[in-house]
């Protein structure tokens, strides 16, 4: 069930980046690089967006020895609707 989340300009950036390829799982690092958001902004934002039901999150095994597993995120229906709404309105 979706919870209320404040849709900030940073949230719009992240939702838009994820909506560009809605089927693709993305990591916080790649989203931070694409949007220019710092880790202290993007990771709490990703958690809030996932808790609000706008993204889904999953753990992925590490790709290299000694590296920890990490979260991947993908936009889901309500998040995609919001991303499209903001893209049409020109707000960011």
Secondary structure, DSSP 8 states (H G I E B T S, - for coil): --------HHHHHHHHHHHTTTTS-B-HHHHHHHH---HHHHHHHHHHHHHTTSEEEEEE--SSTT---EEEEEE-HHHHHHHHHHHHHT--
